[in-house]
């Protein structure tokens, strides 16, 4: 019978937890990139007005259609932030496992088991600047394009109403981003 090695068993359980948490993070990342609902909604907002003109609906119906699409986009975007929040939480737990693995292995200076710690630098230097640009494109597509389409028809004040509602929803969304990522300056 093999002697019971408490440290080896602890290391085994710790490593299994590390793998489990890493897999959860990975699944959230894959889920974010596999989810084309938000991209589809952006596509719909870009073709809504030409489609509405094709079927000859009133300008009020065009406005309501833009609102419906806008709210779907806001809901999907905020839901994606919730997914990102879970991913960030699991990544923080991965960091604890990595620190403990390095400690137990007496390898505190090794570059191994540093995915979570290295992610912070990568996120700040590479990921968030690209994310900022994606948000900018997103904001233009969701706010400016429908507003311009609405200003080209009567009554023109529908464009103002849409811009106000879109700006409000954008403010709500960006406040959620601020909660998740901290100050908006960190996005630049």
PAVEX-138694 format. One record per atom (N, C-alpha, C): x, y, z; residue number from 1; residue in one letter. Coordinates in pm, whole numbers, plus 50000, padded with zeros to 5 digits. Layout:
! residues N
     X     Y     Z resi resn
     X     Y     Z  NUM    A
...
END
This chain:
! residues 188
     X     Y     Z resi resn
 50084 49882 50000    1    X
 50000 50000 50000    1    X
 50089 50125 50000    1    X
 50053 50220 49914    2    X
 50131 50342 49898    2    X
 50105 50436 50017    2    X
 50212 50498 50069    3    X
 50192 50589 50182    3    X
 50114 50713 50138    3    X
 50037 50769 50228    4    X
 49954 50886 50201    4    X
 50044 51010 50201    4    X
 50047 51081 50091    5    X
 50126 51203 50080    5    X
 50029 51322 50070    5    X
 50012 51388 50181    6    X
 49916 51497 50191    6    X
 49951 51612 50095    6    X
 50079 51645 50082    7    X
 50121 51753 49993    7    X
 50093 51718 49846    7    X
 50121 51594 49809    8    X
 50097 51551 49671    8    X
 49947 51554 49640    8    X
 49867 51510 49736    9    X
 49722 51511 49715    9    X
 49671 51655 49704    9    X
 49723 51743 49790   10    X
 49684 51884 49783   10    X
 49721 51942 49647   10    X
 49841 51914 49601   11    X
 49887 51963 49471   11    X
 49798 51911 49358   11    X
 49760 51784 49368   12    X
 49673 51725 49267   12    X
 49538 51795 49264   12    X
 49477 51817 49380   13    X
 49348 51885 49387   13    X
 49359 52031 49341   13    X
 49467 52096 49378   14    X
 49490 52234 49338   14    X
 49501 52244 49187   14    X
 49575 52153 49128   15    X
 49592 52155 48983   15    X
 49460 52125 48913   15    X
 49382 52033 48966   16    X
 49250 52004 48907   16    X
 49159 52127 48914   16    X
 49165 52201 49023   17    X
 49085 52322 49036   17    X
 49134 52428 48936   17    X
 49263 52435 48919   18    X
 49323 52528 48823   18    X
 49272 52496 48682   18    X
 49271 52371 48646   19    X
 49222 52327 48514   19    X
 49073 52359 48501   19    X
 48995 52331 48604   20    X
 48851 52357 48600   20    X
 48823 52505 48579   20    X
 48891 52590 48655   21    X
 48870 52734 48641   21    X
 48917 52785 48506   21    X
 49028 52733 48460   22    X
 49080 52773 48328   22    X
 48982 52733 48218   22    X
 48923 52615 48230   23    X
 48824 52571 48132   23    X
 48700 52660 48134   23    X
 48659 52703 48255   24    X
 48544 52794 48264   24    X
 48574 52927 48195   24    X
 48693 52981 48219   25    X
 48733 53106 48152   25    X
 48731 53087 48001   25    X
 48787 52977 47957   26    X
 48793 52948 47814   26    X
 48653 52936 47754   26    X
 48563 52873 47827   27    X
 48427 52857 47775   27    X
 48356 52992 47761   27    X
 48381 53086 47854   28    X
 48321 53219 47842   28    X
 48380 53295 47723   28    X
 48509 53280 47700   29    X
 48571 53345 47585   29    X
 48511 53290 47457   29    X
 48503 53158 47445   30    X
 48445 53096 47326   30    X
 48300 53138 47307   30    X
 48226 53144 47416   31    X
 48086 53184 47411   31    X
 48072 53326 47357   31    X
 48162 53414 47399   32    X
 48156 53553 47352   32    X
 48179 53562 47202   32    X
 48272 53484 47151   33    X
 48302 53491 47009   33    X
 48207 53407 46925   33    X
 48141 53310 46984   34    X
 48045 53229 46912   34    X
 47908 53296 46903   34    X
 47886 53399 46984   35    X
 47757 53464 46992   35    X
 47746 53574 46886   35    X
 47673 53544 46780   36    X
 47660 53639 46671   36    X
 47531 53720 46679   36    X
 47459 53707 46789   37    X
 47333 53780 46800   37    X
 47354 53931 46795   37    X
 47456 53979 46865   38    X
 47482 54123 46868   38    X
 47523 54172 46729   38    X
 47607 54096 46661   39    X
 47647 54135 46525   39    X
 47527 54133 46431   39    X
 47440 54037 46449   40    X
 47320 54030 46365   40    X
 47231 54152 46389   40    X
 47219 54192 46515   41    X
 47136 54308 46548   41    X
 47194 54435 46486   41    X
 47326 54446 46483   42    X
 47389 54561 46418   42    X
 47357 54559 46268   42    X
 47364 54441 46208   43    X
 47331 54429 46067   43    X
 47187 54470 46039   43    X
 47097 54431 46127   44    X
 46956 54464 46109   44    X
 46935 54615 46117   44    X
 47007 54681 46209   45    X
 46989 54826 46222   45    X
 47036 54898 46097   45    X
 47136 54842 46030   46    X
 47188 54905 45909   46    X
 47094 54887 45789   46    X
 47017 54780 45786   47    X
 46928 54757 45671   47    X
 46781 54787 45702   47    X
 46749 54828 45824   48    X
 46610 54847 45862   48    X
 46541 54954 45778   48    X
 46602 55072 45764   49    X
 46536 55179 45691   49    X
 46514 55144 45544   49    X
 46614 55094 45472   50    X
 46586 55056 45332   50    X
 46477 54949 45321   50    X
 46476 54855 45415   51    X
 46372 54752 45414   51    X
 46236 54815 45442   51    X
 46230 54906 45538   52    X
 46103 54972 45572   52    X
 46050 55052 45453   52    X
 46141 55118 45379   53    X
 46099 55192 45260   53    X
 46048 55097 45152   53    X
 46111 54980 45141   54    X
 46071 54882 45042   54    X
 45928 54834 45066   54    X
 45892 54814 45192   55    X
 45756 54767 45222   55    X
 45662 54884 45252   55    X
 45714 55006 45236   56    X
 45634 55128 45244   56    X
 45561 55146 45378   56    X
 45637 55148 45487   57    X
 45578 55173 45618   57    X
 45597 55319 45655   57    X
 45520 55365 45752   58    X
 45525 55505 45793   58    X
 45655 55535 45867   58    X
 45688 55663 45876   59    X
 45810 55703 45945   59    X
 45802 55669 46094   59    X
 45681 55666 46149   60    X
 45666 55628 46290   60    X
 45703 55480 46310   60    X
 45664 55395 46218   61    X
 45700 55253 46225   61    X
 45851 55236 46209   61    X
 45911 55318 46124   62    X
 46057 55315 46109   62    X
 46122 55348 46244   62    X
 46072 55451 46310   63    X
 46124 55490 46442   63    X
 46106 55376 46543   63    X
 45988 55317 46547   64    X
 45963 55206 46640   64    X
 46055 55087 46610   64    X
 46077 55061 46483   65    X
 46168 54953 46445   65    X
 46310 54980 46494   65    X
 46356 55103 46476   66    X
 46489 55139 46527   66    X
 46496 55124 46679   66    X
 46389 55164 46747   67    X
 46386 55148 46893   67    X
 46393 55001 46933   67    X
 46316 54918 46866   68    X
 46315 54775 46899   68    X
 46455 54716 46881   68    X
 46518 54748 46770   69    X
 46653 54698 46744   69    X
 46751 54753 46848   69    X
 46737 54881 46879   70    X
 46826 54945 46978   70    X
 46816 54876 47113   70    X
 46694 54846 47157   71    X
 46677 54781 47288   71    X
 46732 54638 47286   71    X
 46714 54568 47176   72    X
 46773 54434 47165   72    X
 46925 54442 47175   72    X
 46984 54538 47106   73    X
 47129 54557 47111   73    X
 47175 54590 47252   73    X
 47103 54679 47319   74    X
 47140 54718 47456   74    X
 47131 54598 47550   74    X
 47028 54518 47536   75    X
 47013 54400 47622   75    X
 47124 54299 47594   75    X
 47149 54270 47467   76    X
 47254 54173 47433   76    X
 47392 54223 47476   76    X
 47418 54351 47455   77    X
 47547 54407 47495   77    X
 47569 54401 47645   77    X
 47467 54433 47722   78    X
 47478 54428 47867   78    X
 47488 54284 47915   78    X
 47416 54194 47850   79    X
 47430 54052 47884   79    X
 47571 54003 47859   79    X
 47632 54050 47750   80    X
 47771 54013 47723   80    X
 47865 54066 47830   80    X
 47835 54183 47884   81    X
 47915 54235 47995   81    X
 47901 54146 48119   81    X
 47782 54093 48140   82    X
 47764 53999 48252   82    X
 47849 53874 48232   82    X
 47854 53825 48109   83    X
 47939 53710 48079   83    X
 48086 53744 48105   83    X
 48126 53863 48067   84    X
 48264 53907 48090   84    X
 48292 53919 48239   84    X
 48192 53958 48315   85    X
 48209 53968 48460   85    X
 48238 53831 48521   85    X
 48164 53729 48477   86    X
 48191 53594 48526   86    X
 48331 53549 48487   86    X
 48369 53579 48365   87    X
 48503 53542 48319   87    X
 48609 53610 48405   87    X
 48590 53738 48435   88    X
 48686 53809 48519   88    X
 48693 53748 48660   88    X
 48577 53709 48713   89    X
 48576 53646 48846   89    X
 48655 53515 48844   89    X
 48626 53430 48747   90    X
 48698 53302 48740   90    X
 48847 53324 48717   90    X
 48881 53426 48641   91    X
 49022 53455 48619   91    X
 49090 53500 48749   91    X
 49018 53572 48833   92    X
 49076 53610 48963   92    X
 49099 53487 49050   92    X
 49011 53388 49038   93    X
 49030 53264 49113   93    X
 49146 53183 49056   93    X
 49164 53188 48924   94    X
 49279 53123 48860   94    X
 49408 53181 48916   94    X
 49410 53313 48934   95    X
 49529 53380 48988   95    X
 49566 53320 49125   95    X
 49467 53297 49211   96    X
 49495 53238 49343   96    X
 49555 53098 49328   96    X
 49497 53020 49238   97    X
 49550 52884 49215   97    X
 49693 52890 49163   97    X
 49719 52982 49072   98    X
 49854 52994 49017   98    X
 49955 53031 49126   98    X
 49917 53125 49211   99    X
 50007 53164 49320   99    X
 50035 53047 49413   99    X
 49930 52973 49444  100    X
 49946 52858 49534  100    X
 50027 52747 49468  100    X
 50004 52723 49340  101    X
 50083 52622 49268  101    X
 50232 52658 49270  101    X
 50262 52783 49242  102    X
 50404 52824 49245  102    X
 50462 52811 49385  102    X
 50382 52843 49487  103    X
 50429 52832 49625  103    X
 50455 52686 49662  103    X
 50358 52599 49635  104    X
 50371 52457 49671  104    X
 50488 52393 49596  104    X
 50505 52431 49472  105    X
 50614 52376 49392  105    X
 50749 52444 49422  105    X
 50744 52542 49510  106    X
 50864 52618 49546  106    X
 50928 52678 49420  106    X
 50841 52735 49335  107    X
 50884 52795 49210  107    X
 50823 52936 49197  107    X
 50841 53017 49300  108    X
 50774 53147 49302  108    X
 50823 53241 49192  108    X
 50942 53218 49139  109    X
 50995 53307 49035  109    X
 50981 53251 48894  109    X
 50917 53138 48880  110    X
 50902 53078 48747  110    X
 50800 53158 48664  110    X
 50822 53164 48533  111    X
 50722 53230 48449  111    X
 50597 53142 48426  111    X
 50605 53016 48465  112    X
 50490 52926 48449  112    X
 50381 52960 48551  112    X
 50261 52921 48521  113    X
 50144 52945 48607  113    X
 50127 53095 48635  113    X
 50127 53174 48529  114    X
 50108 53319 48542  114    X
 50010 53374 48437  114    X
 49919 53290 48393  115    X
 49822 53334 48291  115    X
 49739 53451 48343  115    X
 49686 53440 48463  116    X
 49600 53546 48518  116    X
 49678 53675 48539  116    X
 49798 53664 48593  117    X
 49878 53784 48617  117    X
 49920 53848 48485  117    X
 49958 53768 48388  118    X
 49999 53822 48258  118    X
 49881 53880 48181  118    X
 49761 53827 48206  119    X
 49643 53879 48138  119    X
 49621 54026 48171  119    X
 49646 54066 48294  120    X
 49625 54206 48332  120    X
 49707 54300 48245  120    X
 49835 54269 48223  121    X
 49919 54352 48137  121    X
 49872 54347 47992  121    X
 49841 54227 47945  122    X
 49794 54211 47807  122    X
 49664 54289 47787  122    X
 49574 54278 47883  123    X
 49446 54347 47874  123    X
 49469 54497 47865  123    X
 49552 54551 47950  124    X
 49577 54694 47954  124    X
 49648 54742 47826  124    X
 49746 54667 47778  125    X
 49827 54713 47665  125    X
 49766 54680 47529  125    X
 49697 54568 47516  126    X
 49650 54522 47385  126    X
 49497 54513 47375  126    X
 49437 54443 47470  127    X
 49294 54411 47459  127    X
 49205 54534 47471  127    X
 49225 54615 47574  128    X
 49137 54729 47594  128    X
 49149 54836 47484  128    X
 49267 54864 47430  129    X
 49270 54958 47317  129    X
 49188 54909 47196  129    X
 49192 54780 47169  130    X
 49111 54725 47059  130    X
 48963 54729 47098  130    X
 48933 54696 47222  131    X
 48795 54701 47271  131    X
 48738 54842 47258  131    X
 48819 54941 47291  132    X
 48776 55080 47280  132    X
 48736 55112 47136  132    X
 48815 55067 47041  133    X
 48784 55093 46901  133    X
 48657 55020 46856  133    X
 48639 54898 46905  134    X
 48515 54825 46876  134    X
 48395 54901 46931  134    X
 48405 54951 47054  135    X
 48295 55029 47113  135    X
 48266 55153 47028  135    X
 48369 55217 46978  136    X
 48350 55337 46896  136    X
 48272 55303 46769  136    X
 48311 55197 46701  137    X
 48240 55153 46581  137    X
 48096 55117 46616  137    X
 48079 55046 46725  138    X
 47947 55005 46772  138    X
 47859 55126 46798  138    X
 47914 55227 46866  139    X
 47837 55347 46900  139    X
 47795 55421 46774  139    X
 47885 55431 46679  140    X
 47851 55499 46553  140    X
 47739 55423 46481  140    X
 47752 55291 46474  141    X
 47651 55211 46404  141    X
 47515 55220 46471  141    X
 47513 55221 46603  142    X
 47386 55217 46675  142    X
 47324 55355 46694  142    X
 47405 55458 46701  143    X
 47353 55592 46728  143    X
 47346 55679 46603  143    X
 47457 55691 46534  144    X
 47463 55786 46422  144    X
 47385 55740 46300  144    X
 47402 55614 46262  145    X
 47337 55566 46139  145    X
 47184 55580 46146  145    X
 47118 55531 46253  146    X
 46973 55550 46259  146    X
 46932 55698 46268  146    X
 47010 55777 46342  147    X
 46977 55920 46354  147    X
 46983 55988 46217  147    X
 47085 55957 46139  148    X
 47096 56014 46004  148    X
 46981 55967 45916  148    X
 46949 55839 45925  149    X
 46838 55786 45845  149    X
 46707 55854 45882  149    X
 46688 55880 46011  150    X
 46563 55943 46056  150    X
 46559 56092 46023  150    X
 46672 56157 46020  151    X
 46673 56301 45989  151    X
 46642 56326 45841  151    X
 46659 56224 45759  152    X
 46633 56237 45615  152    X
 46485 56219 45581  152    X
 46401 56198 45681  153    X
 46258 56182 45655  153    X
 46179 56275 45746  153    X
 46052 56284 45721  154    X
 45963 56368 45802  154    X
 45888 56281 45901  154    X
 45860 56323 46018  155    X
 45911 56445 46082  155    X
 46055 56426 46130  155    X
 46134 56529 46116  156    X
 46276 56523 46149  156    X
 46301 56509 46299  156    X
 46207 56549 46380  157    X
 46228 56541 46524  157    X
 46232 56396 46573  157    X
 46192 56298 46490  158    X
 46210 56157 46526  158    X
 46358 56126 46546  158    X
 46442 56191 46467  159    X
 46587 56170 46481  159    X
 46635 56218 46618  159    X
 46579 56328 46665  160    X
 46618 56381 46796  160    X
 46573 56285 46907  160    X
 46450 56236 46895  161    X
 46400 56141 46995  161    X
 46488 56016 46997  161    X
 46519 55964 46879  162    X
 46603 55845 46873  162    X
 46740 55873 46934  162    X
 46800 55986 46900  163    X
 46934 56019 46952  163    X
 46932 56031 47105  163    X
 46825 56086 47159  164    X
 46814 56099 47305  164    X
 46803 55961 47371  164    X
 46717 55876 47319  165    X
 46700 55742 47375  165    X
 46828 55661 47358  165    X
 46890 55669 47241  166    X
 47015 55597 47217  166    X
 47125 55646 47311  166    X
 47132 55777 47332  167    X
 47232 55833 47424  167    X
 47208 55786 47567  167    X
 47082 55779 47607  168    X
 47049 55730 47741  168    X
 47093 55584 47757  168    X
 47057 55500 47659  169    X
 47096 55359 47667  169    X
 47247 55342 47661  169    X
 47312 55425 47583  170    X
 47458 55422 47576  170    X
 47519 55459 47711  170    X
 47462 55557 47778  171    X
 47509 55596 47911  171    X
 47491 55482 48010  171    X
 47378 55415 48005  172    X
 47354 55300 48093  172    X
 47456 55191 48064  172    X
 47478 55162 47938  173    X
 47574 55058 47899  173    X
 47715 55095 47944  173    X
 47756 55219 47919  174    X
 47892 55260 47957  174    X
 47910 55264 48108  174    X
 47802 55289 48182  175    X
 47814 55282 48328  175    X
 47836 55138 48371  175    X
 47776 55043 48300  176    X
 47802 54901 48328  176    X
 47946 54865 48292  176    X
 47997 54920 48183  177    X
 48137 54898 48146  177    X
 48228 54952 48254  177    X
 48195 55070 48305  178    X
 48275 55133 48411  178    X
 48277 55046 48536  178    X
 48164 54986 48570  179    X
 48158 54897 48686  179    X
 48250 54777 48665  179    X
 48247 54721 48545  180    X
 48326 54602 48515  180    X
 48475 54632 48501  180    X
 48509 54739 48430  181    X
 48649 54767 48398  181    X
 48711 54878 48481  181    X
 48631 54951 48555  182    X
 48687 55066 48626  182    X
 48668 55192 48543  182    X
 48748 55290 48569  183    X
 48738 55419 48501  183    X
 48751 55401 48351  183    X
 48680 55483 48277  184    X
 48683 55474 48131  184    X
 48821 55504 48075  184    X
 48905 55578 48147  185    X
 49040 55605 48098  185    X
 49118 55476 48078  185    X
 49080 55371 48151  186    X
 49151 55244 48135  186    X
 49123 55180 47999  186    X
 49021 55228 47929  187    X
 48991 55175 47797  187    X
 49080 55235 47690  187    X
 49136 55349 47718  188    X
 49218 55418 47617  188    X
 49359 55366 47618  188    X
END
